[in-house]
Amino acid sequence: MFSVVLLCQSVKSVVTFCRICEISAVFSKPLYSVRKHAMNQHTPPETRNAQTPAAAPPAPAQESRRVLPSWLYEAVLVAILLLGLYLRTTGLAWDGEQHLHPDERFLTMVSSAIEPVHSLQEYFDTAHSSLNPANRGFGFYVYGTLPLFLVRAASDLLHKTGYGQIHLVGRTLSALADLLLVFLVYVLAARLFDRRVGVLAAAFSALTVTEIQQSHFFTVDNFFNLFTFLSLLLTVEIIRKPRRRPLARDTWLFVAFGVAYGAAMASKISAAPVALLLPIAALVRLARFDAETQRRQTPWLFGLLALGGGIALLTFRIFQPYAFSGPGFISGINPQWLDNLRSLKAQASGSADFPPAMQWARRPLWFAGQNLTLWGMGLPLGLSAWAGFLWLGWRLARKHADAAVALLWGWTALYFAWQSSLWNPTMRYLLPVYPGLAIMAAWLWVELCDRLPRRRWLPAAGVAAALALTAAWAFAFVNIYHRPHTRIAATDWILEHLPAPVTLPIHTADGSVMPQLLPVPHRGDPQQPPLPDLIAGQPFTLTFRARASGTLPEIRFYRLAALSPDTVMPLTLTLTLNTAARSEPLA
């Protein structure tokens, strides 16, 4: 019950974010005014006033060629979001209820085992809460609990809390979280550059294969990536505010960052470096003031940083409650949680003899980037992203840097370098890098169009090819969700073609033969044959569920052998079929 309340509070936070993004301002600004606003942020007031009236406005012909109706951008964005929704939700039941993803299988077991609490006191009581995985037999739980609580709350509302149901709810919420990320990519790109970059970046993000793949898993990664990018967007908004605007007027941005960062930490502890973004953004704002204003604003700066940090800690305390000892709200860190993190670090660093970690031995430093470029994005988008990344970095280094753009570039570079240098640089660990790269790829093509006005068809053809090939890669990838998983298909083939110790050839009504393979219990002694003995006068029972309805004219034994040549004798078997519910024989 309390989980439902938490879910409602999360929905309120999403609604509040509409104000944070100032979406209406993005949608209402024409293209040239967005660029002019970004340019004027770094132009001294005296220089702006010195501009001649003739040089200020763009030429009428040029303006009519570059400005498109507002509704067109909105319509294209809606189409992109619908496409992204399809790619992320098609074939969600891809594994035929076999739970083949190990992390997802663990989260499915945990989320189906925990139960809602009925009071705040019970919620924060770490030792007794029914929402605590450790109290349900899962002591080694190292994931964030916010995604777990959201999925459980939604499953309770939908009455789909069983082991064979709740993972589909989790996959759906994971897909929706990534779809919201696609929208935020548009918002940030449009705020930093213009709507053309925003729409193109959203399209690239919607077609990114790694994001599509992770949306088909009930894991914490998409939730973590959403809140991480939201934190980045909020710090960009802090930097972009007007030069002379007092910090106190943007208190809500610091509060919102605390909520987003706390939610990211409550989704995955890897969000810890996000904390650096807020002081960087605040110091950039402070540096724009004159000396006297800096002196007056410095106390506000430290106060707002403390407020943002306190809100982040409060959010983490609420949504990751069992990282603390309890039972009260104010308590110390849970020692078991810290021990779990230490064990996880040993497994992930290669220090522990952990079989899944063996695959990362002797991997080159560029292994993560290679996988991201070739498979995570595909070559057309991957090469565009890295070209845009290098060109934008070169421009930021040589010219007067836009601090907001530099923050996006620096965050993408540092997080990529950090994750690439780890022992286990898996592709999903680089998820926070993908949104920034999608924006830089979009910026590359739009910038080329603007720089080549007489040959605009060249970059236009290039971006069309990049989009088409990235879309082809995305649709080719989602085709794997429209056919049986290879492990399931291989198992079906084995069941139909390879004999078992006991095989029942069931003849169905349509004339086909469905082989029913019956396993027999293993003897357990390596010194003896694995199959059990058939001893005269003792019943030998096998329990099975028929794969099909039909007749059974024979029963096949794959191998019958005497224990020794001296014991060879004729064997007569009497077979009886019974249902599990009744003792009367069927045959």
N, C-alpha and C positions, 0 to 999 in steps of 0.2 A: 504494500500500500504506500509506504513511504517512497519506494522507488518510482511510483507513478508521480508523486509530488516532485521528485527530483527531475523527472523527464519534463514536466510542465515548466519548471524553472529554466531548464535548458532551452525550451522552445521560446520562452520569454527573452532569453539572452539573444537568440537568433533574430527575433523581431527588433530588439534594441539595436542590433548591428546595422539595420537599415539606416539608422541615423548616423552610425559611425562611418559608413562608406559614403554618405551623402550622395546616394544613388541619383536622386533627382537632379542634383547639380551636374553629375556626369552626363545624364541623358539629355539635359536641356542645353548644354553648351555646344555651339557649333564647333566644327573642327578647327578652324583657324583661331578661335578664341582660346581653346585649350592650349594650343602651342604658344600663343601670345602670353598667356598667363604664366606658363612655365618659363618663358624667356624673361619676362619682367621681374620674376622673383630674384634674378641674379643681376639685374641692371640697376645701377645706382639711381636714386631719385633725380639727381641733377642731370644725369645722362638722358633719362626718359623725358625730362622737361625740355631738354635741348633739341630733341628730335623735331624736324620740320614736319608740318602737317602733311606735306606731299609724300614724305617717306613712310608715314605711319601705316596707312591702310594698304592692303594688297590691291593689285590691279583688278578691275571688275571681271575681266575675262578669266584671269587666273583664279579668282575666288569662285566663280561659277563652276570652274572645272574641278575644284577640289572639295567644295562643300556639298554634301549629300543630305537628303532629308533625314530628320531625326528618326522617323518611323522606320526607315530602311535599315538602319543599324539595329534597332530593336527587333525588327522582324528576322533579320539574319541571326541575331543572338538567340532568339527563341528557337529557330531551326537548329542551331548548333546544340543547344541544350537538349532538345528532343532527340537529336542524333546521339548525343552522349548518353542519354538515358537508355536508349535502345541497346547501345554497345555494352553498357554496364549491367543490364538486367536480362539480356537474352541468355537462355540456357543456364539459369542459376542452379538448377538441379543437375549439374553436369556430371556428378559422380554417382548417380543412381543410388543415393542413400548409403553409400559405402564409406563415407567420411575418410577420404584418401589424403587430405591435407593434415599433417600431424599437429601443427599448432591449432588449426581450426577444430580438430577432433578434441583436443584438450579443452579448448574454450567451450565447446559444445557440452562436454561432460560437466564442466564447472557451472555453466549457466543453467543447465537443466537440473542441477543438484541444489543450487542456492534457492532460497525462498524469501519473499518480501517480509520486511519487519513492519511492526505496527506502531512504533513510537521512536522519537528521536533518541531517547535513552538506549533503547535496544539497538538502534542503528550504530551508535558510536561505541557500543560495548564490544570491543574487539574479541574478547574471550568467549562471548556467548551469541553474537549476532548470527542469524541464519543467512545473512548475505556475505559473510566472511568465508571465502573458499577454504581456509584452513580448518574451519569448523565443520566442513563437509567432506573431509578426507583428502583435500588438495593443499597440503602444507607448503609445497614448493610452487607458489604462484608468484610470478615476477612481472606479469603484465599489469597495465593500468586497469583500474576497476570502473572508471567512468563508462567506457564502451560496454563493459559487462553489465552494468546497471541499466544502461539505456536499452540494450537488447532484451534483458529480462523484463523490464517494464513494458516494452512494446509487446513482447510475447504474452505477458499476462493480460494485456488489453485484448489481444487477438485470440486468446485461449489456445496458444500454440507453444506450450512449454516443454513438450516431450523431446526426447533425444533425437527423434526423426523429424522434428519440426523446427526447433528453435534455431538451428543453423541456417535455415532458409530466411528466417527473420533477420538474423545477423548479417547475412549476405546482402539483403535488401537495404538495410541501414548503411552498410559499408558503401554500397553503390550510390546511395543518396548523398552521403558525406562527400564522396569524390565529385559528384555532380555539382554540389554547392561550391567545391573548390574551383571547378571550371568557371563558374560565375565570378568568383572572387579574382581569378586571373584576369578576366575581362575588366573588372573594376580597377585593379591596380594598373594594368597596362594603359587603360584610357586616362587614368589620373596622371600617370607619369609622362605619357606621350600624346596619343590622340585615339579617337575611336577606331580608326583603321587598324592600328596596332592592337587595340583591345579585342576587336572581333577576330582578327587573325590569330592572336595568341590563344583565345578561347577555343578556336577551331583546332589548333595544334594540340592543346591540352585535352580536348575531347577525344582526339584520335590517338593519343599516346597509349601504346600497347601495355606498358607496365601498369599504368593506372587502370586500364580496363581489366587486366588480369587480377590485380589486387581487389577490385570491386566484386569479383566472383568468390572471394574468400571472407569468411567471418573471422577477421583478425582485427587487431587494434590499429593497424598501420594507417588506414585511411582517415580514421578519426584523429590520430596524432598529426597527420599531414595537414588536415583542415585547420586545426587550431594553431599549428605552427605558422602556417601561411597567414592566417588572420592576425596573429601577433605581428608579423612582418608588415602587413598592410597598415596596421594601426601606428606603428613607429614611422612609416613613411608619411602618414597623415600628420603626425606631430611635426616632422621636418617641413612639410609643405605649407604650413600655416604662414600668414603674412609676417614680414620681418618685425614689425613693431607690436605685434599682438602679444599681450601679457600672457605668461604661462598659466595664470590662474583661470583664464577663460577656456583652457583646454584640459581642465581637471578630468572631465569625463573620458578623455582619450587615455589617460594614465590608468583610470579605473578599469576601462574596458580592456586595456592591455593586461592588467593583472588577472582578470577573469579568463581571457584567452590563454595566457601563459599557464595559469594554474590548471586549466582544462587540458592543455597539451601535456603537462607533466603527469596529470592523472590518467592520461591515455597511454603514455610511454615515457619512461624516464630519460630516453635519449633526447628529449626536448630541453634538457638543462641548458645548453649553450644559447638558447633563445633569450635568456635573461640579459645577455650582453647588448641586445638591440635597444632596450629602453634607455639606459644611460648614454649610449652613443647618440641616439636621436635627441635626447634632452640637451646634451652638451653642444650639439650642432645648433640647436635653437638658441642657446645662450650665447654662442660665439657671434651671432648676428647682431646682438645688441651693442650699443656704444658702452663705454666704460662705466658711466653713471648708471645706466639701465641694468648692466650686468650686476653691479653691486646690489641693486634693489631686488633683482630677480633671483639671485643665488639662493637665498633662503627658501624661496618658492620651489626652486629646482630640487633641492634636497628633500623638501617636504613632499613634493609630488613623487619623487623616486621612492621614498619610504612608503607613501600611500600605495603606489603600484605594487611594490614588493609585498606589503601587508595583504593586499587584496589577492595576490597570487597565492600566498601561503594559506589564506582563508579558503580559497577555492580548492586548493590541493587537499586541505584538511577535510573538506566536505565530500569531495568526490573520490579521494583515495584514503578513506577513513582508517583502514587497517594497516597503514604504514605507521600508525601511532598505537601506543599501548592501550589507551583507554583506561577505564570505562568512561571517564569524563571527557568533555570536549577538549579541555586543556590538559595535555599529557605529553610524555616523551615519545621518542621514536621507538617503534616496535623492534626489539632485537632480532626476532625471526625474519622480519622483512629485510633488515640489513644483512643477515647471514645469507638469505636467498640471493641478494644482489651480489654478494661476494662470490658465491658459487657460480652465478651466471657469468660474472666477469672472467672467472677462471676457465669456464667452458668456452666462452667466446674468444678468449685471447690465445688459446692453444696451450695454456699451462696445464690444464687437466687432460687426462687421457679419455677424451670424449669422442666416440666414433663419428658423429656428424661433423665434427670440426676437422677431421683428417683431410677432407677434400680441399681445404684451403692451404695446405702445405705447398711451399714453393710457387705460389702465385705471384706474377710480376706486379709491380706497382700500378701499371696501367690496366690491370685486369678489370676493375670496376668500370672505368671509363670506356673500355672496349665493349663490354656487355651493354652498357647504357646506350652507346651509339649504334651498335649493330642490331641489338634485339629490343632494348627497352623503348627506343624511339624509332628505330629504323634509320637506314643511311640517309635518305633525303632530309628528314627532320633533324637527325642527329648532326649531320654536317652543317646544316643551316644554323642550328643552335650554337655550335662551337665557333662558327665563323662570326656570328653576331656577338658572342661572348668576347672574342678576341678583339674585334673592331671596336665594340663599345668600351672595353677596358683601355684600349689605346687612346680613344678620344677623351676618356675621363682623365687619363694621365697627362695628356698634352695640352688640353684646353681647360678653361674654367669649369670645374666639375659641378654637376648638379648633385647636391648631397643626397637627395632622395634616390636618384638613380644609382649613385655610388653605393648606397646602403644595400640596394637589391643586388648589385653586382658583387659586392664584397661578401654578403651572406652566402650567395650561391657558390662563390669560389672557395670560401673557407669551409663550408659544410662538405663540399665535394672532396676537398683535400683531406679533411679529417676522416671521412668514411672510407676513402680510398686507401688510406694508410693503415687501416685496421687489419687484424688477422683474418676476419671473415667479412670481406666487402660484398655482401650479397646485394642483389639489385634492389630489393625492397628497402634496404637501409638508405638508399639514395633518393627515396621519394621526395624529400623536401627540396631537392635540386631541380626536379622536373618543371615545376611552375616557372621558376626564374628563367630556365633555358627556353621554355616555350615563348616567354615574353621577348627574349633577346632574338630568337629566330624570327618572330613577327616583326620586330623593330628593324632587323637587317633588310628584309624585303621592302618594307615601306620606305626606309631611308634610301635604298637604291632607286626606287621609283621617283622619289623627290629629287635625287641628284642627277638623274638621267631623264630630264623632261622630254628631250627630243627622241630618245630611244627607250621610252618607257615600256614599250612592248617586250623588251628583253627581260627586265626584272618581273614584269607581269607574267610572262611565259614561265619564268623560273618558279615563281611562287605558285602558279597553277600546277606545275609539274610536281612540286614538293607536296602540295596538298593532295593531289590525286594519288601519288605513290604512297603517301602516309595513310590515306584512307584505304587504299588497296591492301596495305599491310595490316591495318586494323581489322578489316572485314575478313581477310584470310585467317587472321588469328582467331576471331570469334567463331569461325567454322568448327573449331575443335569442340565447342560446346553444343554443336548440333548433331554430333555423332557419338556413339558409345566410347567411353574412355578406354584407352588401349589396354589397361590392366583388366578392366571388366570384360572387354571383348576377348582377351586372351583366356580369361577364366571360363567364359562361356564356351569357347572352342575346346578347351581341355575337357569340360564336362560332357561335351557332345561327342568327342572323338577318342579320348584315351580311356582305357578300361580301369576300373577300380578293383579292389579285392573282391567286392561283390557288386555286380551290375544288374539292374532291372531294366530290360528293354520294354518300355511301355508303348504299346501300339495305340495311337490316338484315333479318333473317329475320322479324321481327314486322311488316314492312310500313312501318316508319318510315324517314325519311331523316335521316341524321346528317351534317351538313356538316363536312367536314374543311378547315380554313382553313390554307393554306400561305403563310407569309411568304417574301418574296424579299429577298436582300441589297440594302441601300441602295447607290446608286452612290457617295455620299459627296461629290459635287461639286455645290454649290448652284447653279451656273450651268447645269446640265443636268437633264433630267427625272430623278426619283429612281429609277425602275425601271431595271433593267439592259437592255442590248441583247440581242436574239436574233440571233446571227450565223450565217449558213448554214455548215454543216460543223463547227461547234463545239458540243460537248455543253453542256447547261445542266442542272445537277443540283440537286435540292431534296431534303433529308433530313427525314423526319417520322416520327412514331409514330402509327399509326392509332388513332383514338378508339373505333372499333367494328369488328366483323367483318361482312362482307357483300359485296355486288357493287358494281362501279363501272362503270355504263353510260356515263358521260360525264365530261369534265373541263371546268370552266368557267374562262375567263380574264376577269377583270373589265375589263381595258382592254388593247387592243393598238393601238398607233399607229405610223405610219411616222415616221421621223426628219424627213422633209420631203415635200411633195407629189410631188416628182420621184422619190421612191424607193418609191412605192406599187406593190405587186406581190402576186400570189397567194402565200399562205403555207401550206406543208404541214408539219405537225409529226408526227414519229415519237416516240411515248411508250413508255417501257419502265419497268416496276415491278420492282425488285429488293429482296430483303431485305438488311438490313445485314450479315448473317453470310455470305451466299452471293452469288456473282456471277451465278448462273443467273437469267434473267428470270422473273418470275411472269406477266407479260402484256406 
